[in-house]
Amino acid sequence: MRAVTLVLCAGAVAVAGGLWWHRAQAIAWSERRFGSDAPKTVVIPTGTIPRAAAEILAGAGVLSDARLAQRYLRHVRYDPGKIQPGRYTFRGALLPGEVFDRVYAGRCDAGP
């Protein structure tokens, strides 16, 4: 019985350590600006979930890493809102929070 308790405690510590590590990585990543002066335009379709939005934004060069963006959204931002569809153009070196502020608020490009 004591061995089972030790194994369960060790497992709990390992899970807590992993969660702490993911959160620490996401926080460090979220404090670094990324991007260039070249405009990067992305289209976020209706119904896009945060994970897919992170992949779209990273694929377009707006964010540096989709996996870390997903961790940021899950472990740091905790935003219960929905990703807003639209066409977005990003310029300059931006913090991930600045990018997601626009996408969650729906501040997309004007026009058709």
Secondary structure, DSSP 4 states (H G I P E B T S, - for coil): -HHHHHHHHHHHHHHHHHHHHHHHHHHHHHTS-B--SS-EEEEE-TT--HHHHHHHHHHTTSSS-HHHHHHHIIIII---S-PPPEEEEE-S-B-HHHHHHHHHHT---S--
